[in-house]
Amino acid sequence: MNARTIVTATVWLCVVGASISASHAAPIDYPTDALADYVFGCMASNGQTQDSLRRCSCSIDVVASIIPYDKYVQASTVLSLTQVPGENTGAFRDSAWTKAVVEDLRRAQVEAELRCF
């Protein structure tokens, strides 16, 4: 093997390695604690197994690829507030804006379910 072949092979391996790691990278704008919280909740619903960990990690990656973190936080907050009974939280249940934000999260979760489970 000559030096040119070795350099070409090395560059090719670096490019392939970078593309593989980039496709499996954690979402950049989602903080680690939010990712972990989602995975823990998902695993509580789907079992505490290695397979469940893999699928739940995949799920948050799909959700994060569809909606930005700020919209995820908004939807999570709205969902939490709609669980509180009373008239004061009725605005969160009845508002078109809050319904749209939650619907975006639900669509992302359905897509994650299809891809990962």
C-alpha positions as CSV (number, residue, x, y, z in Angstrom):
1,M,0.0,0.0,0.0
2,N,1.3,3.4,-0.8
3,A,0.9,6.5,1.3
4,R,-1.8,8.0,-1.0
5,T,-4.0,4.9,-0.5
6,I,-3.6,5.0,3.2
7,V,-4.5,8.7,3.4
8,T,-7.6,8.2,1.2
9,A,-8.7,5.2,3.3
10,T,-8.2,7.2,6.5
11,V,-10.2,10.2,5.2
12,W,-13.0,7.9,4.0
13,L,-13.2,6.2,7.4
14,C,-13.3,9.6,9.2
15,V,-16.2,10.8,6.9
16,V,-18.2,7.6,7.4
17,G,-17.6,7.6,11.1
18,A,-18.7,11.2,11.4
19,S,-21.9,10.6,9.5
20,I,-22.7,7.5,11.5
21,S,-22.1,9.3,14.9
22,A,-24.1,12.4,13.7
23,S,-27.1,10.3,12.8
24,H,-27.2,8.8,16.3
25,A,-26.3,12.0,18.2
26,A,-28.4,13.3,20.9
27,P,-30.6,16.3,20.0
28,I,-28.4,19.4,20.5
29,D,-31.0,21.8,21.9
30,Y,-32.6,19.3,24.3
31,P,-30.8,19.3,27.7
32,T,-29.7,16.0,29.1
33,D,-32.1,16.1,32.0
34,A,-35.1,16.6,29.7
35,L,-33.9,13.6,27.6
36,A,-33.4,11.5,30.7
37,D,-36.8,12.5,32.1
38,Y,-38.6,11.5,28.9
39,V,-36.7,8.1,28.8
40,F,-37.5,7.4,32.4
41,G,-41.2,8.1,31.9
42,C,-41.3,6.1,28.7
43,M,-39.5,3.1,30.5
44,A,-42.0,3.3,33.4
45,S,-44.8,2.8,30.8
46,N,-43.0,0.2,28.6
47,G,-40.9,-1.8,31.0
48,Q,-37.5,-1.5,32.7
49,T,-35.6,-3.5,30.1
50,Q,-32.6,-2.9,27.9
51,D,-34.9,-3.1,24.8
52,S,-37.2,-0.5,26.3
53,L,-34.2,1.8,27.1
54,R,-33.2,1.6,23.4
55,R,-36.7,2.2,22.1
56,C,-37.4,5.0,24.5
57,S,-34.1,6.7,23.6
58,C,-35.0,6.4,20.0
59,S,-38.4,7.9,20.7
60,I,-37.1,11.1,22.3
61,D,-34.6,11.4,19.4
62,V,-37.5,11.3,16.9
63,V,-39.6,13.8,18.9
64,A,-36.6,16.1,19.2
65,S,-36.0,15.9,15.4
66,I,-39.6,17.0,14.8
67,I,-40.2,19.7,17.4
68,P,-37.8,22.2,18.9
69,Y,-37.2,22.1,22.7
70,D,-39.1,25.3,23.4
71,K,-42.2,23.9,21.8
72,Y,-41.7,20.6,23.7
73,V,-41.5,22.5,27.0
74,Q,-44.6,24.5,26.1
75,A,-46.6,21.4,25.3
76,S,-45.4,19.6,28.4
77,T,-46.4,22.6,30.5
78,V,-49.9,22.8,28.9
79,L,-50.4,19.0,29.5
80,S,-49.4,19.4,33.2
81,L,-51.8,22.4,33.6
82,T,-54.7,20.6,32.0
83,Q,-54.5,17.9,34.6
84,V,-55.3,20.4,37.3
85,P,-59.1,20.7,37.9
86,G,-60.8,24.0,38.2
87,E,-61.9,27.0,36.2
88,N,-58.5,28.8,36.4
89,T,-56.9,26.1,34.1
90,G,-59.8,26.1,31.7
91,A,-58.0,28.6,29.5
92,F,-55.3,26.0,28.9
93,R,-57.8,23.3,28.0
94,D,-59.9,25.5,25.7
95,S,-57.4,27.8,23.9
96,A,-56.7,27.1,20.2
97,W,-53.0,27.9,20.7
98,T,-52.6,25.4,23.5
99,K,-54.5,22.7,21.6
100,A,-52.2,23.3,18.6
101,V,-49.0,23.0,20.7
102,V,-50.2,19.8,22.3
103,E,-51.3,18.4,18.9
104,D,-47.8,19.0,17.6
105,L,-46.3,17.0,20.4
106,R,-48.8,14.2,20.0
107,R,-48.0,14.0,16.3
108,A,-44.3,13.8,17.1
109,Q,-45.0,11.1,19.7
110,V,-47.0,9.1,17.2
111,E,-44.2,9.3,14.6
112,A,-41.7,8.2,17.3
113,E,-44.0,5.2,18.2
114,L,-44.1,4.2,14.5
115,R,-40.3,4.5,14.1
116,C,-39.1,3.0,17.4
117,F,-41.7,0.6,18.7
